[in-house]
Amino acid sequence: MQRSLFLRIQSAVEAHDPYFVQKTNIVGTFGLSSLQKITVAMRMLSYGVAADYVNDMLKDIMKACIIMHNMIVEDERDVNGIEDFNYDAIDESSHAPVSHKHTTELMEFIQGIHHIRNRETHSQLQSDLVEHLWQ
């Protein structure tokens, strides 16, 4: 994700819900920044955190995630030059049948998923992503 898109998401989320705006406590210490809160919301989506583990702000976080998703889709449409796509016009009879065979590509994909879920690999990928995003 490009930094400009992330900052647009931050601005839209802050405008939508005051929870994401950075606040100060009674002593004057700053709380979590909006970037930190949005990052946590994204992590919740990517790691599939159950609702039982989340406080009452889950609804607000989910609304923010939906806003972010819609903004990413709009941004990708702009980049790829795709205008409004009519999904109702898709002919369902022309789709190829689904295969359940274990192909080489499928097995490589599954191995890649297991590799990414490895804690060390995950931490390294996360560090690389953060470094790439803020260059």
C-alpha atoms as one frame of an Amber mdcrd trajectory, in Angstrom:
protein
   0.000   0.000   0.000   1.355   3.400  -0.900   1.924   5.907   1.880  -0.373
   8.461   0.236  -3.228   5.928   0.244  -2.586   5.040   3.888  -2.683   8.736
   4.843  -5.948   9.178   2.893  -7.362   6.231   4.814  -6.184   7.773   8.075
  -7.871  11.071   7.251 -11.162   9.422   6.270 -11.197   7.166   9.331 -10.484
  10.085  11.685 -13.305  12.066  10.068 -15.686   9.114  10.400 -15.013   8.126
  14.005 -13.505  10.240  16.820 -12.121   7.075  18.456  -9.264   7.136  15.953
  -8.192  10.700  16.796  -5.238  10.912  19.190  -6.270  12.151  22.632  -4.490
  13.181  25.830  -5.255  11.825  29.280  -5.806  13.866  32.450  -2.063  14.170
  33.053  -1.504  15.485  29.531   0.147  12.359  28.159  -0.696  11.490  24.570
  -2.589   8.269  23.936  -2.233   6.069  20.899  -1.949   7.903  17.604  -4.477
   7.399  14.845  -1.795   5.582  12.832  -1.305   3.116  15.680  -5.039   2.544
  16.059  -5.553   2.028  12.318  -2.580  -0.334  12.162  -4.108  -2.378  14.987
  -7.409  -2.512  13.096  -5.605  -3.778   9.988  -3.750  -6.400  12.021  -7.028
  -7.554  13.534  -8.378  -8.155  10.052  -5.276  -9.859   8.720  -4.806 -12.195
  11.697  -8.483 -12.989  12.118  -8.812 -11.981  15.757 -12.059 -13.293  17.227
 -14.643 -10.812  18.441 -14.439 -12.342  21.926 -10.949 -10.883  22.308 -11.902
  -7.367  21.334 -13.469  -4.621  23.420 -16.610  -2.663  22.660 -14.829  -0.709
  19.931 -15.005  -3.642  17.509 -17.966  -2.160  15.637 -16.132   1.123  15.113
 -12.987  -0.661  14.047 -14.916  -2.770  11.561 -16.551   0.345  10.102 -13.097
   1.857   9.696 -11.857  -1.318   8.014 -14.752  -1.234   5.568 -13.915   2.381
   4.761 -10.262   1.410   4.214 -11.254  -1.515   2.002 -13.500   0.671  -0.137
 -10.783   3.316  -0.472  -8.232   0.686  -1.539 -10.645  -0.678  -4.146 -11.308
   2.834  -5.462  -7.586   3.573  -5.559  -6.866   0.373  -7.498  -9.642   1.181
  -9.963  -8.063   4.592 -10.544  -4.598   3.084 -11.064  -5.803   0.339 -13.403
  -8.143   2.615 -15.341 -11.175   0.492 -14.557 -14.435   2.330 -14.507 -17.653
   1.148 -12.915 -17.848  -2.595 -13.533 -21.236  -4.211 -14.017 -21.060  -7.473
 -12.078 -24.628  -8.368 -13.039 -23.577  -8.695 -16.678 -21.248 -11.654 -15.992
 -22.410 -14.834 -17.708 -22.146 -17.566 -15.062 -22.466 -20.384 -17.573 -19.140
 -19.520 -19.201 -17.033 -20.236 -16.106 -14.648 -23.191 -16.146 -15.450 -26.065
 -13.784 -13.658 -26.056 -10.436 -10.967 -28.694  -9.979 -10.179 -30.260  -6.599
  -6.935 -31.930  -7.707  -3.740 -31.238  -5.763  -1.699 -29.474  -8.418   1.902
 -28.378  -8.028   0.815 -24.732  -7.864  -1.673 -25.479  -5.087   0.884 -27.403
  -3.044   3.449 -24.597  -3.476   0.817 -22.093  -2.355  -0.001 -24.140   0.749
   3.691 -24.491   1.598   4.068 -20.729   1.193   1.198 -20.142   3.627   2.830
 -22.440   6.182   6.133 -20.614   5.644   4.497 -17.206   6.191   2.738 -18.430
   9.347   6.125 -19.348  10.783   6.708 -16.817  13.608  10.274 -15.935  12.548
   9.332 -15.537   8.906   6.279 -13.490   9.867   8.369 -11.122  11.994  10.907
 -10.697   9.202   8.196 -10.029   6.594   6.530  -7.537   8.921   9.821  -5.682
   9.478  10.519  -5.653   5.737   7.019  -4.304   5.031   7.337  -1.487   7.553
  10.748  -0.567   6.180   9.411  -0.590   2.608   6.325   1.494   3.437   8.224
   4.270   5.171  11.053   4.684   2.653
